[in-house]
Amino acid sequence: MVKEHYESGLKTLLQAATDLHGHFGPFLALGVRMGLVGMRELSVRQGDTRLTSTVMLEYAVPISCILDGIQTSTKCTVGNTRLTWKKSTRIGAIFGLSSSQQRVEVWVRPTVVQELKRELAVQPSDEEIRQIGWNIASRSDEELFLSKK
């Protein structure tokens, strides 16, 4: 029952992210999932005004799609100043609570990034990109991320 509720909630979030972003793909799914991990590790819910996120990545499509995924799942946005971006060769995010020193780092495993770059290099169709996105969305946190408090 809990897993079904999580999967239902994830699908709802992925649809909301797609609506915001304009299309669905693997890096958008990674962003949603990163936000969920950060919130879970800090024991907060979506929209908690104490939550902040600093996202580290190369600001280039498709990697930058992660930003919209994190914005959707956490409600930390550039506009509410709770989401910032820093240039990095690695892909990750630091989630924190403005009311304390608590923070968690969530990094995308390099092997996942390499796999996605390989799959996208062949210029897949829109449907194939969606399938790659669903594959990412369905993987375990441990397969996708390295995290530390």
Phi and psi in radians as a Rosetta constraint file:
Dihedral C 1 N 2 CA 2 C 2 CIRCULARHARMONIC -1.101 0.35
Dihedral N 2 CA 2 C 2 N 3 CIRCULARHARMONIC -0.777 0.35
Dihedral C 2 N 3 CA 3 C 3 CIRCULARHARMONIC -1.077 0.35
Dihedral N 3 CA 3 C 3 N 4 CIRCULARHARMONIC -0.739 0.35
Dihedral C 3 N 4 CA 4 C 4 CIRCULARHARMONIC -1.085 0.35
Dihedral N 4 CA 4 C 4 N 5 CIRCULARHARMONIC -0.714 0.35
Dihedral C 4 N 5 CA 5 C 5 CIRCULARHARMONIC -1.112 0.35
Dihedral N 5 CA 5 C 5 N 6 CIRCULARHARMONIC -0.753 0.35
Dihedral C 5 N 6 CA 6 C 6 CIRCULARHARMONIC -1.067 0.35
Dihedral N 6 CA 6 C 6 N 7 CIRCULARHARMONIC -0.825 0.35
Dihedral C 6 N 7 CA 7 C 7 CIRCULARHARMONIC -1.105 0.35
Dihedral N 7 CA 7 C 7 N 8 CIRCULARHARMONIC -0.688 0.35
Dihedral C 7 N 8 CA 8 C 8 CIRCULARHARMONIC -1.119 0.35
Dihedral N 8 CA 8 C 8 N 9 CIRCULARHARMONIC -0.775 0.35
Dihedral C 8 N 9 CA 9 C 9 CIRCULARHARMONIC -1.132 0.35
Dihedral N 9 CA 9 C 9 N 10 CIRCULARHARMONIC -0.665 0.35
Dihedral C 9 N 10 CA 10 C 10 CIRCULARHARMONIC -1.130 0.35
Dihedral N 10 CA 10 C 10 N 11 CIRCULARHARMONIC -0.775 0.35
Dihedral C 10 N 11 CA 11 C 11 CIRCULARHARMONIC -1.058 0.35
Dihedral N 11 CA 11 C 11 N 12 CIRCULARHARMONIC -0.706 0.35
Dihedral C 11 N 12 CA 12 C 12 CIRCULARHARMONIC -1.101 0.35
Dihedral N 12 CA 12 C 12 N 13 CIRCULARHARMONIC -0.779 0.35
Dihedral C 12 N 13 CA 13 C 13 CIRCULARHARMONIC -1.123 0.35
Dihedral N 13 CA 13 C 13 N 14 CIRCULARHARMONIC -0.725 0.35
Dihedral C 13 N 14 CA 14 C 14 CIRCULARHARMONIC -1.106 0.35
Dihedral N 14 CA 14 C 14 N 15 CIRCULARHARMONIC -0.654 0.35
Dihedral C 14 N 15 CA 15 C 15 CIRCULARHARMONIC -1.174 0.35
Dihedral N 15 CA 15 C 15 N 16 CIRCULARHARMONIC -0.723 0.35
Dihedral C 15 N 16 CA 16 C 16 CIRCULARHARMONIC -1.099 0.35
Dihedral N 16 CA 16 C 16 N 17 CIRCULARHARMONIC -0.708 0.35
Dihedral C 16 N 17 CA 17 C 17 CIRCULARHARMONIC -1.122 0.35
Dihedral N 17 CA 17 C 17 N 18 CIRCULARHARMONIC -0.724 0.35
Dihedral C 17 N 18 CA 18 C 18 CIRCULARHARMONIC -1.097 0.35
Dihedral N 18 CA 18 C 18 N 19 CIRCULARHARMONIC -0.742 0.35
Dihedral C 18 N 19 CA 19 C 19 CIRCULARHARMONIC -1.066 0.35
Dihedral N 19 CA 19 C 19 N 20 CIRCULARHARMONIC -0.744 0.35
Dihedral C 19 N 20 CA 20 C 20 CIRCULARHARMONIC -1.183 0.35
Dihedral N 20 CA 20 C 20 N 21 CIRCULARHARMONIC -0.819 0.35
Dihedral C 20 N 21 CA 21 C 21 CIRCULARHARMONIC -1.414 0.35
Dihedral N 21 CA 21 C 21 N 22 CIRCULARHARMONIC -0.538 0.35
Dihedral C 21 N 22 CA 22 C 22 CIRCULARHARMONIC 1.846 0.35
Dihedral N 22 CA 22 C 22 N 23 CIRCULARHARMONIC -0.325 0.35
Dihedral C 22 N 23 CA 23 C 23 CIRCULARHARMONIC -2.834 0.35
Dihedral N 23 CA 23 C 23 N 24 CIRCULARHARMONIC 2.925 0.35
Dihedral C 23 N 24 CA 24 C 24 CIRCULARHARMONIC -1.974 0.35
Dihedral N 24 CA 24 C 24 N 25 CIRCULARHARMONIC 2.364 0.35
Dihedral C 24 N 25 CA 25 C 25 CIRCULARHARMONIC -2.774 0.35
Dihedral N 25 CA 25 C 25 N 26 CIRCULARHARMONIC -3.132 0.35
Dihedral C 25 N 26 CA 26 C 26 CIRCULARHARMONIC -1.161 0.35
Dihedral N 26 CA 26 C 26 N 27 CIRCULARHARMONIC -0.626 0.35
Dihedral C 26 N 27 CA 27 C 27 CIRCULARHARMONIC -1.309 0.35
Dihedral N 27 CA 27 C 27 N 28 CIRCULARHARMONIC -0.548 0.35
Dihedral C 27 N 28 CA 28 C 28 CIRCULARHARMONIC -1.104 0.35
Dihedral N 28 CA 28 C 28 N 29 CIRCULARHARMONIC -0.783 0.35
Dihedral C 28 N 29 CA 29 C 29 CIRCULARHARMONIC -1.074 0.35
Dihedral N 29 CA 29 C 29 N 30 CIRCULARHARMONIC -0.717 0.35
Dihedral C 29 N 30 CA 30 C 30 CIRCULARHARMONIC -1.045 0.35
Dihedral N 30 CA 30 C 30 N 31 CIRCULARHARMONIC -0.744 0.35
Dihedral C 30 N 31 CA 31 C 31 CIRCULARHARMONIC -1.084 0.35
Dihedral N 31 CA 31 C 31 N 32 CIRCULARHARMONIC -0.776 0.35
Dihedral C 31 N 32 CA 32 C 32 CIRCULARHARMONIC -1.028 0.35
Dihedral N 32 CA 32 C 32 N 33 CIRCULARHARMONIC -0.844 0.35
Dihedral C 32 N 33 CA 33 C 33 CIRCULARHARMONIC -1.130 0.35
Dihedral N 33 CA 33 C 33 N 34 CIRCULARHARMONIC -0.674 0.35
Dihedral C 33 N 34 CA 34 C 34 CIRCULARHARMONIC -1.050 0.35
Dihedral N 34 CA 34 C 34 N 35 CIRCULARHARMONIC -0.772 0.35
Dihedral C 34 N 35 CA 35 C 35 CIRCULARHARMONIC -1.074 0.35
Dihedral N 35 CA 35 C 35 N 36 CIRCULARHARMONIC -0.708 0.35
Dihedral C 35 N 36 CA 36 C 36 CIRCULARHARMONIC -1.114 0.35
Dihedral N 36 CA 36 C 36 N 37 CIRCULARHARMONIC -0.715 0.35
Dihedral C 36 N 37 CA 37 C 37 CIRCULARHARMONIC -1.121 0.35
Dihedral N 37 CA 37 C 37 N 38 CIRCULARHARMONIC -0.803 0.35
Dihedral C 37 N 38 CA 38 C 38 CIRCULARHARMONIC -1.031 0.35
Dihedral N 38 CA 38 C 38 N 39 CIRCULARHARMONIC -0.788 0.35
Dihedral C 38 N 39 CA 39 C 39 CIRCULARHARMONIC -1.148 0.35
Dihedral N 39 CA 39 C 39 N 40 CIRCULARHARMONIC -0.736 0.35
Dihedral C 39 N 40 CA 40 C 40 CIRCULARHARMONIC -1.074 0.35
Dihedral N 40 CA 40 C 40 N 41 CIRCULARHARMONIC -0.802 0.35
Dihedral C 40 N 41 CA 41 C 41 CIRCULARHARMONIC -1.157 0.35
Dihedral N 41 CA 41 C 41 N 42 CIRCULARHARMONIC -0.474 0.35
Dihedral C 41 N 42 CA 42 C 42 CIRCULARHARMONIC -1.703 0.35
Dihedral N 42 CA 42 C 42 N 43 CIRCULARHARMONIC 0.005 0.35
Dihedral C 42 N 43 CA 43 C 43 CIRCULARHARMONIC 1.001 0.35
Dihedral N 43 CA 43 C 43 N 44 CIRCULARHARMONIC 0.816 0.35
Dihedral C 43 N 44 CA 44 C 44 CIRCULARHARMONIC -2.209 0.35
Dihedral N 44 CA 44 C 44 N 45 CIRCULARHARMONIC 2.855 0.35
Dihedral C 44 N 45 CA 45 C 45 CIRCULARHARMONIC -1.848 0.35
Dihedral N 45 CA 45 C 45 N 46 CIRCULARHARMONIC 2.834 0.35
Dihedral C 45 N 46 CA 46 C 46 CIRCULARHARMONIC -0.896 0.35
Dihedral N 46 CA 46 C 46 N 47 CIRCULARHARMONIC 2.322 0.35
Dihedral C 46 N 47 CA 47 C 47 CIRCULARHARMONIC 1.552 0.35
Dihedral N 47 CA 47 C 47 N 48 CIRCULARHARMONIC -0.057 0.35
Dihedral C 47 N 48 CA 48 C 48 CIRCULARHARMONIC -1.028 0.35
Dihedral N 48 CA 48 C 48 N 49 CIRCULARHARMONIC 2.114 0.35
Dihedral C 48 N 49 CA 49 C 49 CIRCULARHARMONIC -1.259 0.35
Dihedral N 49 CA 49 C 49 N 50 CIRCULARHARMONIC -0.137 0.35
Dihedral C 49 N 50 CA 50 C 50 CIRCULARHARMONIC -1.437 0.35
Dihedral N 50 CA 50 C 50 N 51 CIRCULARHARMONIC -0.337 0.35
Dihedral C 50 N 51 CA 51 C 51 CIRCULARHARMONIC -1.309 0.35
Dihedral N 51 CA 51 C 51 N 52 CIRCULARHARMONIC 2.323 0.35
Dihedral C 51 N 52 CA 52 C 52 CIRCULARHARMONIC -2.225 0.35
Dihedral N 52 CA 52 C 52 N 53 CIRCULARHARMONIC 2.743 0.35
Dihedral C 52 N 53 CA 53 C 53 CIRCULARHARMONIC -2.469 0.35
Dihedral N 53 CA 53 C 53 N 54 CIRCULARHARMONIC 2.334 0.35
Dihedral C 53 N 54 CA 54 C 54 CIRCULARHARMONIC -2.013 0.35
Dihedral N 54 CA 54 C 54 N 55 CIRCULARHARMONIC 2.038 0.35
Dihedral C 54 N 55 CA 55 C 55 CIRCULARHARMONIC -1.790 0.35
Dihedral N 55 CA 55 C 55 N 56 CIRCULARHARMONIC 2.250 0.35
Dihedral C 55 N 56 CA 56 C 56 CIRCULARHARMONIC -1.926 0.35
Dihedral N 56 CA 56 C 56 N 57 CIRCULARHARMONIC 2.135 0.35
Dihedral C 56 N 57 CA 57 C 57 CIRCULARHARMONIC -2.991 0.35
Dihedral N 57 CA 57 C 57 N 58 CIRCULARHARMONIC 2.990 0.35
Dihedral C 57 N 58 CA 58 C 58 CIRCULARHARMONIC -1.420 0.35
Dihedral N 58 CA 58 C 58 N 59 CIRCULARHARMONIC 2.189 0.35
Dihedral C 58 N 59 CA 59 C 59 CIRCULARHARMONIC -1.456 0.35
Dihedral N 59 CA 59 C 59 N 60 CIRCULARHARMONIC 1.374 0.35
Dihedral C 59 N 60 CA 60 C 60 CIRCULARHARMONIC -2.643 0.35
Dihedral N 60 CA 60 C 60 N 61 CIRCULARHARMONIC 2.474 0.35
Dihedral C 60 N 61 CA 61 C 61 CIRCULARHARMONIC -1.180 0.35
Dihedral N 61 CA 61 C 61 N 62 CIRCULARHARMONIC 2.385 0.35
Dihedral C 61 N 62 CA 62 C 62 CIRCULARHARMONIC -1.654 0.35
Dihedral N 62 CA 62 C 62 N 63 CIRCULARHARMONIC -0.089 0.35
Dihedral C 62 N 63 CA 63 C 63 CIRCULARHARMONIC -1.068 0.35
Dihedral N 63 CA 63 C 63 N 64 CIRCULARHARMONIC -0.662 0.35
Dihedral C 63 N 64 CA 64 C 64 CIRCULARHARMONIC -1.123 0.35
Dihedral N 64 CA 64 C 64 N 65 CIRCULARHARMONIC -0.243 0.35
Dihedral C 64 N 65 CA 65 C 65 CIRCULARHARMONIC -1.047 0.35
Dihedral N 65 CA 65 C 65 N 66 CIRCULARHARMONIC -0.407 0.35
Dihedral C 65 N 66 CA 66 C 66 CIRCULARHARMONIC -0.958 0.35
Dihedral N 66 CA 66 C 66 N 67 CIRCULARHARMONIC -0.658 0.35
Dihedral C 66 N 67 CA 67 C 67 CIRCULARHARMONIC -0.997 0.35
Dihedral N 67 CA 67 C 67 N 68 CIRCULARHARMONIC -0.781 0.35
Dihedral C 67 N 68 CA 68 C 68 CIRCULARHARMONIC -1.185 0.35
Dihedral N 68 CA 68 C 68 N 69 CIRCULARHARMONIC -0.567 0.35
Dihedral C 68 N 69 CA 69 C 69 CIRCULARHARMONIC -1.147 0.35
Dihedral N 69 CA 69 C 69 N 70 CIRCULARHARMONIC -0.765 0.35
Dihedral C 69 N 70 CA 70 C 70 CIRCULARHARMONIC -1.154 0.35
Dihedral N 70 CA 70 C 70 N 71 CIRCULARHARMONIC -0.736 0.35
Dihedral C 70 N 71 CA 71 C 71 CIRCULARHARMONIC -1.030 0.35
Dihedral N 71 CA 71 C 71 N 72 CIRCULARHARMONIC -0.729 0.35
Dihedral C 71 N 72 CA 72 C 72 CIRCULARHARMONIC -1.166 0.35
Dihedral N 72 CA 72 C 72 N 73 CIRCULARHARMONIC -0.812 0.35
Dihedral C 72 N 73 CA 73 C 73 CIRCULARHARMONIC -1.310 0.35
Dihedral N 73 CA 73 C 73 N 74 CIRCULARHARMONIC -0.553 0.35
Dihedral C 73 N 74 CA 74 C 74 CIRCULARHARMONIC -1.794 0.35
Dihedral N 74 CA 74 C 74 N 75 CIRCULARHARMONIC -0.447 0.35
Dihedral C 74 N 75 CA 75 C 75 CIRCULARHARMONIC 1.219 0.35
Dihedral N 75 CA 75 C 75 N 76 CIRCULARHARMONIC 0.255 0.35
Dihedral C 75 N 76 CA 76 C 76 CIRCULARHARMONIC -1.412 0.35
Dihedral N 76 CA 76 C 76 N 77 CIRCULARHARMONIC 2.151 0.35
Dihedral C 76 N 77 CA 77 C 77 CIRCULARHARMONIC -2.299 0.35
Dihedral N 77 CA 77 C 77 N 78 CIRCULARHARMONIC 2.876 0.35
Dihedral C 77 N 78 CA 78 C 78 CIRCULARHARMONIC -1.093 0.35
Dihedral N 78 CA 78 C 78 N 79 CIRCULARHARMONIC -0.711 0.35
Dihedral C 78 N 79 CA 79 C 79 CIRCULARHARMONIC -1.120 0.35
Dihedral N 79 CA 79 C 79 N 80 CIRCULARHARMONIC -0.649 0.35
Dihedral C 79 N 80 CA 80 C 80 CIRCULARHARMONIC -1.590 0.35
Dihedral N 80 CA 80 C 80 N 81 CIRCULARHARMONIC 0.117 0.35
Dihedral C 80 N 81 CA 81 C 81 CIRCULARHARMONIC 1.102 0.35
Dihedral N 81 CA 81 C 81 N 82 CIRCULARHARMONIC 0.296 0.35
Dihedral C 81 N 82 CA 82 C 82 CIRCULARHARMONIC -1.712 0.35
Dihedral N 82 CA 82 C 82 N 83 CIRCULARHARMONIC 0.028 0.35
Dihedral C 82 N 83 CA 83 C 83 CIRCULARHARMONIC -2.185 0.35
Dihedral N 83 CA 83 C 83 N 84 CIRCULARHARMONIC 2.211 0.35
Dihedral C 83 N 84 CA 84 C 84 CIRCULARHARMONIC -2.200 0.35
Dihedral N 84 CA 84 C 84 N 85 CIRCULARHARMONIC 2.835 0.35
Dihedral C 84 N 85 CA 85 C 85 CIRCULARHARMONIC -2.222 0.35
Dihedral N 85 CA 85 C 85 N 86 CIRCULARHARMONIC 2.433 0.35
Dihedral C 85 N 86 CA 86 C 86 CIRCULARHARMONIC -2.288 0.35
Dihedral N 86 CA 86 C 86 N 87 CIRCULARHARMONIC 2.456 0.35
Dihedral C 86 N 87 CA 87 C 87 CIRCULARHARMONIC -1.210 0.35
Dihedral N 87 CA 87 C 87 N 88 CIRCULARHARMONIC 2.345 0.35
Dihedral C 87 N 88 CA 88 C 88 CIRCULARHARMONIC -2.730 0.35
Dihedral N 88 CA 88 C 88 N 89 CIRCULARHARMONIC 2.617 0.35
Dihedral C 88 N 89 CA 89 C 89 CIRCULARHARMONIC -1.438 0.35
Dihedral N 89 CA 89 C 89 N 90 CIRCULARHARMONIC -0.339 0.35
Dihedral C 89 N 90 CA 90 C 90 CIRCULARHARMONIC -1.673 0.35
Dihedral N 90 CA 90 C 90 N 91 CIRCULARHARMONIC 2.859 0.35
Dihedral C 90 N 91 CA 91 C 91 CIRCULARHARMONIC -2.016 0.35
Dihedral N 91 CA 91 C 91 N 92 CIRCULARHARMONIC 2.082 0.35
Dihedral C 91 N 92 CA 92 C 92 CIRCULARHARMONIC -2.911 0.35
Dihedral N 92 CA 92 C 92 N 93 CIRCULARHARMONIC 3.141 0.35
Dihedral C 92 N 93 CA 93 C 93 CIRCULARHARMONIC -2.603 0.35
Dihedral N 93 CA 93 C 93 N 94 CIRCULARHARMONIC 2.533 0.35
Dihedral C 93 N 94 CA 94 C 94 CIRCULARHARMONIC -1.925 0.35
Dihedral N 94 CA 94 C 94 N 95 CIRCULARHARMONIC 2.076 0.35
Dihedral C 94 N 95 CA 95 C 95 CIRCULARHARMONIC -1.815 0.35
Dihedral N 95 CA 95 C 95 N 96 CIRCULARHARMONIC 2.364 0.35
Dihedral C 95 N 96 CA 96 C 96 CIRCULARHARMONIC -2.478 0.35
Dihedral N 96 CA 96 C 96 N 97 CIRCULARHARMONIC 2.996 0.35
Dihedral C 96 N 97 CA 97 C 97 CIRCULARHARMONIC -1.992 0.35
Dihedral N 97 CA 97 C 97 N 98 CIRCULARHARMONIC 2.165 0.35
Dihedral C 97 N 98 CA 98 C 98 CIRCULARHARMONIC -1.118 0.35
Dihedral N 98 CA 98 C 98 N 99 CIRCULARHARMONIC -0.354 0.35
Dihedral C 98 N 99 CA 99 C 99 CIRCULARHARMONIC -1.550 0.35
Dihedral N 99 CA 99 C 99 N 100 CIRCULARHARMONIC -0.017 0.35
Dihedral C 99 N 100 CA 100 C 100 CIRCULARHARMONIC -2.737 0.35
Dihedral N 100 CA 100 C 100 N 101 CIRCULARHARMONIC -3.120 0.35
Dihedral C 100 N 101 CA 101 C 101 CIRCULARHARMONIC -1.567 0.35
Dihedral N 101 CA 101 C 101 N 102 CIRCULARHARMONIC 0.033 0.35
Dihedral C 101 N 102 CA 102 C 102 CIRCULARHARMONIC -1.095 0.35
Dihedral N 102 CA 102 C 102 N 103 CIRCULARHARMONIC 2.403 0.35
Dihedral C 102 N 103 CA 103 C 103 CIRCULARHARMONIC -2.774 0.35
Dihedral N 103 CA 103 C 103 N 104 CIRCULARHARMONIC 2.763 0.35
Dihedral C 103 N 104 CA 104 C 104 CIRCULARHARMONIC -2.446 0.35
Dihedral N 104 CA 104 C 104 N 105 CIRCULARHARMONIC 2.429 0.35
Dihedral C 104 N 105 CA 105 C 105 CIRCULARHARMONIC -1.788 0.35
Dihedral N 105 CA 105 C 105 N 106 CIRCULARHARMONIC 2.339 0.35
Dihedral C 105 N 106 CA 106 C 106 CIRCULARHARMONIC -2.195 0.35
Dihedral N 106 CA 106 C 106 N 107 CIRCULARHARMONIC 1.997 0.35
Dihedral C 106 N 107 CA 107 C 107 CIRCULARHARMONIC -1.986 0.35
Dihedral N 107 CA 107 C 107 N 108 CIRCULARHARMONIC 2.384 0.35
Dihedral C 107 N 108 CA 108 C 108 CIRCULARHARMONIC -1.292 0.35
Dihedral N 108 CA 108 C 108 N 109 CIRCULARHARMONIC 2.293 0.35
Dihedral C 108 N 109 CA 109 C 109 CIRCULARHARMONIC -1.040 0.35
Dihedral N 109 CA 109 C 109 N 110 CIRCULARHARMONIC 2.337 0.35
Dihedral C 109 N 110 CA 110 C 110 CIRCULARHARMONIC -0.968 0.35
Dihedral N 110 CA 110 C 110 N 111 CIRCULARHARMONIC -0.602 0.35
Dihedral C 110 N 111 CA 111 C 111 CIRCULARHARMONIC -1.123 0.35
Dihedral N 111 CA 111 C 111 N 112 CIRCULARHARMONIC -0.582 0.35
Dihedral C 111 N 112 CA 112 C 112 CIRCULARHARMONIC -1.191 0.35
Dihedral N 112 CA 112 C 112 N 113 CIRCULARHARMONIC -0.755 0.35
Dihedral C 112 N 113 CA 113 C 113 CIRCULARHARMONIC -1.082 0.35
Dihedral N 113 CA 113 C 113 N 114 CIRCULARHARMONIC -0.790 0.35
Dihedral C 113 N 114 CA 114 C 114 CIRCULARHARMONIC -1.070 0.35
Dihedral N 114 CA 114 C 114 N 115 CIRCULARHARMONIC -0.749 0.35
Dihedral C 114 N 115 CA 115 C 115 CIRCULARHARMONIC -1.058 0.35
Dihedral N 115 CA 115 C 115 N 116 CIRCULARHARMONIC -0.816 0.35
Dihedral C 115 N 116 CA 116 C 116 CIRCULARHARMONIC -1.136 0.35
Dihedral N 116 CA 116 C 116 N 117 CIRCULARHARMONIC -0.730 0.35
Dihedral C 116 N 117 CA 117 C 117 CIRCULARHARMONIC -1.064 0.35
Dihedral N 117 CA 117 C 117 N 118 CIRCULARHARMONIC -0.707 0.35
Dihedral C 117 N 118 CA 118 C 118 CIRCULARHARMONIC -1.103 0.35
Dihedral N 118 CA 118 C 118 N 119 CIRCULARHARMONIC -0.818 0.35
Dihedral C 118 N 119 CA 119 C 119 CIRCULARHARMONIC -1.156 0.35
Dihedral N 119 CA 119 C 119 N 120 CIRCULARHARMONIC -0.606 0.35
Dihedral C 119 N 120 CA 120 C 120 CIRCULARHARMONIC -1.467 0.35
Dihedral N 120 CA 120 C 120 N 121 CIRCULARHARMONIC -0.310 0.35
Dihedral C 120 N 121 CA 121 C 121 CIRCULARHARMONIC -1.138 0.35
Dihedral N 121 CA 121 C 121 N 122 CIRCULARHARMONIC -0.421 0.35
Dihedral C 121 N 122 CA 122 C 122 CIRCULARHARMONIC -1.487 0.35
Dihedral N 122 CA 122 C 122 N 123 CIRCULARHARMONIC 0.142 0.35
Dihedral C 122 N 123 CA 123 C 123 CIRCULARHARMONIC 0.916 0.35
Dihedral N 123 CA 123 C 123 N 124 CIRCULARHARMONIC 1.153 0.35
Dihedral C 123 N 124 CA 124 C 124 CIRCULARHARMONIC -1.164 0.35
Dihedral N 124 CA 124 C 124 N 125 CIRCULARHARMONIC 2.798 0.35
Dihedral C 124 N 125 CA 125 C 125 CIRCULARHARMONIC -1.198 0.35
Dihedral N 125 CA 125 C 125 N 126 CIRCULARHARMONIC 2.916 0.35
Dihedral C 125 N 126 CA 126 C 126 CIRCULARHARMONIC -1.002 0.35
Dihedral N 126 CA 126 C 126 N 127 CIRCULARHARMONIC -0.716 0.35
Dihedral C 126 N 127 CA 127 C 127 CIRCULARHARMONIC -1.135 0.35
Dihedral N 127 CA 127 C 127 N 128 CIRCULARHARMONIC -0.717 0.35
Dihedral C 127 N 128 CA 128 C 128 CIRCULARHARMONIC -1.141 0.35
Dihedral N 128 CA 128 C 128 N 129 CIRCULARHARMONIC -0.644 0.35
Dihedral C 128 N 129 CA 129 C 129 CIRCULARHARMONIC -1.119 0.35
Dihedral N 129 CA 129 C 129 N 130 CIRCULARHARMONIC -0.728 0.35
Dihedral C 129 N 130 CA 130 C 130 CIRCULARHARMONIC -1.076 0.35
Dihedral N 130 CA 130 C 130 N 131 CIRCULARHARMONIC -0.704 0.35
Dihedral C 130 N 131 CA 131 C 131 CIRCULARHARMONIC -1.133 0.35
Dihedral N 131 CA 131 C 131 N 132 CIRCULARHARMONIC -0.693 0.35
Dihedral C 131 N 132 CA 132 C 132 CIRCULARHARMONIC -1.097 0.35
Dihedral N 132 CA 132 C 132 N 133 CIRCULARHARMONIC -0.693 0.35
Dihedral C 132 N 133 CA 133 C 133 CIRCULARHARMONIC -1.084 0.35
Dihedral N 133 CA 133 C 133 N 134 CIRCULARHARMONIC -0.772 0.35
Dihedral C 133 N 134 CA 134 C 134 CIRCULARHARMONIC -1.154 0.35
Dihedral N 134 CA 134 C 134 N 135 CIRCULARHARMONIC -0.583 0.35
Dihedral C 134 N 135 CA 135 C 135 CIRCULARHARMONIC -1.079 0.35
Dihedral N 135 CA 135 C 135 N 136 CIRCULARHARMONIC -0.781 0.35
Dihedral C 135 N 136 CA 136 C 136 CIRCULARHARMONIC -1.112 0.35
Dihedral N 136 CA 136 C 136 N 137 CIRCULARHARMONIC -0.795 0.35
Dihedral C 136 N 137 CA 137 C 137 CIRCULARHARMONIC -1.059 0.35
Dihedral N 137 CA 137 C 137 N 138 CIRCULARHARMONIC -0.503 0.35
Dihedral C 137 N 138 CA 138 C 138 CIRCULARHARMONIC -1.591 0.35
Dihedral N 138 CA 138 C 138 N 139 CIRCULARHARMONIC -0.105 0.35
Dihedral C 138 N 139 CA 139 C 139 CIRCULARHARMONIC -1.386 0.35
Dihedral N 139 CA 139 C 139 N 140 CIRCULARHARMONIC 2.782 0.35
Dihedral C 139 N 140 CA 140 C 140 CIRCULARHARMONIC -1.284 0.35
Dihedral N 140 CA 140 C 140 N 141 CIRCULARHARMONIC 2.738 0.35
Dihedral C 140 N 141 CA 141 C 141 CIRCULARHARMONIC -0.984 0.35
Dihedral N 141 CA 141 C 141 N 142 CIRCULARHARMONIC -0.706 0.35
Dihedral C 141 N 142 CA 142 C 142 CIRCULARHARMONIC -1.114 0.35
Dihedral N 142 CA 142 C 142 N 143 CIRCULARHARMONIC -0.597 0.35
Dihedral C 142 N 143 CA 143 C 143 CIRCULARHARMONIC -1.233 0.35
Dihedral N 143 CA 143 C 143 N 144 CIRCULARHARMONIC -0.553 0.35
Dihedral C 143 N 144 CA 144 C 144 CIRCULARHARMONIC -1.642 0.35
Dihedral N 144 CA 144 C 144 N 145 CIRCULARHARMONIC -0.638 0.35
Dihedral C 144 N 145 CA 145 C 145 CIRCULARHARMONIC -2.247 0.35
Dihedral N 145 CA 145 C 145 N 146 CIRCULARHARMONIC 2.727 0.35
Dihedral C 145 N 146 CA 146 C 146 CIRCULARHARMONIC -1.984 0.35
Dihedral N 146 CA 146 C 146 N 147 CIRCULARHARMONIC 2.224 0.35
Dihedral C 146 N 147 CA 147 C 147 CIRCULARHARMONIC -2.335 0.35
Dihedral N 147 CA 147 C 147 N 148 CIRCULARHARMONIC 2.618 0.35
Dihedral C 147 N 148 CA 148 C 148 CIRCULARHARMONIC -2.618 0.35
Dihedral N 148 CA 148 C 148 N 149 CIRCULARHARMONIC 2.557 0.35
